[in-house]
Amino acid sequence: MNVIINGERRDVAPRTTVADIVRSLTDAAGGIAVAVNDHVVPKADWAETLITENDRVDVLTAVQGG
Amino acid sequence: MVLETAGRSPKTVRDPLVIAGHTFGSRLITGTGGAPSLRVLEDALVTSGTEMTTVALRRVAPGPAGSVWDVLHRNGIRPLPNTAGCFTAAEALRTARLAREALETDWIKLEVVADEHTLLPDPVELLDAAEQLVDDGFTVLPYTNDDPVLARRLEQLGCAAVMPLGAPIGSGLGIRNPHNIELIVEQAEVPVIIDAGIGTASEAALAMELGCDAVLLATAVTRAQDPVLMAAAMRDAVRAGRAARLAGRIPVRRYAQASSPALD
């Protein structure tokens, strides 16, 4: 299944969840937010939110700035 | 030390900064961008005495362990996420909502800039974004031009503070229009925080002497040759400027006024 994660096209298994994608990118305990197709997915919903073909998933964190 | 002001309770140098009902002992708000390392950043933040500092939100990238989030968390410094890099209200809203989720705060430093070259705020997009974010329950601290009318409009929309620039971000040009900053201070009923342009300690002191409630700066500290020493200088400058403002400076005269008695 083709999806775009943080701007890069990736192949992921069917029934991949938002939580799976976050775990694949970072082991940070906090300070992470996720948007799927520009809509914020609350942390409480990560484990139940399934990714579908061609979804754009952005996983963001706080960085130095401002 | 007490300064009586008409219709308001006396102000003292120990008064906390109050933004949206939250009190801060320090009137220096810092940024985190540009520091040579997280270790230097941490030393500078702690030395500055700041209680709130800005962070940006970006895609997770593989890298060394440790994060700015950890630094703020272990030092009890409140994170103030920004919408840096946004050019439209829609982009700012998306970033603010992600920041709220990531950092578990509904406070947002709203930046909506017009172009990469000046990074000056785009007033039309800024007002649009501020209105939508206030409606969405955010505590909005907008980075704005040194324009008293725009500052008033932002306050009327429900922003928790107004943050006029002294000069463009990272320029170190100081406060280019002190008169406008004074006009903004005179009319504002919310805290006025000078944001951007400060290059050295005297300029931070000037902001406070003009009546600003706080100073927000990043580059002046993080890109100084000795960031930790500059953080100390800024801490002291903000305190000194605030004290001078409350003390009431002498009027400026064209000619001398002898400070010793005339010869007998």
Chai-1 contact restraints between the chains, C-beta under 6 A:
chainA,res_idxA,chainB,res_idxB,connection_type,confidence,min_distance_angstrom,max_distance_angstrom,comment,restraint_id
A,N6,B,R59,contact,1.0,0.0,6.0,A-B,restraint_1
A,L25,B,V60,contact,1.0,0.0,6.0,A-B,restraint_2
A,T26,B,V60,contact,1.0,0.0,6.0,A-B,restraint_3
A,G31,B,W69,contact,1.0,0.0,6.0,A-B,restraint_4
A,G31,B,A102,contact,1.0,0.0,6.0,A-B,restraint_5
A,I32,B,A102,contact,1.0,0.0,6.0,A-B,restraint_6
A,A33,B,L98,contact,1.0,0.0,6.0,A-B,restraint_7
A,A33,B,E101,contact,1.0,0.0,6.0,A-B,restraint_8
A,A33,B,A102,contact,1.0,0.0,6.0,A-B,restraint_9
A,A35,B,L98,contact,1.0,0.0,6.0,A-B,restraint_10
A,V40,B,R97,contact,1.0,0.0,6.0,A-B,restraint_11
A,V40,B,L98,contact,1.0,0.0,6.0,A-B,restraint_12
A,V40,B,E101,contact,1.0,0.0,6.0,A-B,restraint_13
A,V59,B,V60,contact,1.0,0.0,6.0,A-B,restraint_14
A,L60,B,L57,contact,1.0,0.0,6.0,A-B,restraint_15
A,L60,B,R59,contact,1.0,0.0,6.0,A-B,restraint_16
A,L60,B,L98,contact,1.0,0.0,6.0,A-B,restraint_17
A,T61,B,V60,contact,1.0,0.0,6.0,A-B,restraint_18
A,A62,B,V55,contact,1.0,0.0,6.0,A-B,restraint_19
A,A62,B,V68,contact,1.0,0.0,6.0,A-B,restraint_20
A,A62,B,W69,contact,1.0,0.0,6.0,A-B,restraint_21
A,V63,B,A56,contact,1.0,0.0,6.0,A-B,restraint_22
A,V63,B,R58,contact,1.0,0.0,6.0,A-B,restraint_23
A,Q64,B,T32,contact,1.0,0.0,6.0,A-B,restraint_24
A,Q64,B,G33,contact,1.0,0.0,6.0,A-B,restraint_25
A,Q64,B,V68,contact,1.0,0.0,6.0,A-B,restraint_26
A,G65,B,G33,contact,1.0,0.0,6.0,A-B,restraint_27
A,G65,B,V55,contact,1.0,0.0,6.0,A-B,restraint_28
A,G65,B,A56,contact,1.0,0.0,6.0,A-B,restraint_29
A,G65,B,A84,contact,1.0,0.0,6.0,A-B,restraint_30
A,G66,B,G31,contact,1.0,0.0,6.0,A-B,restraint_31
A,G66,B,G33,contact,1.0,0.0,6.0,A-B,restraint_32
A,G66,B,T54,contact,1.0,0.0,6.0,A-B,restraint_33
A,G66,B,A56,contact,1.0,0.0,6.0,A-B,restraint_34
A,G66,B,N82,contact,1.0,0.0,6.0,A-B,restraint_35
A,G66,B,A84,contact,1.0,0.0,6.0,A-B,restraint_36
A,G66,B,A218,contact,1.0,0.0,6.0,A-B,restraint_37
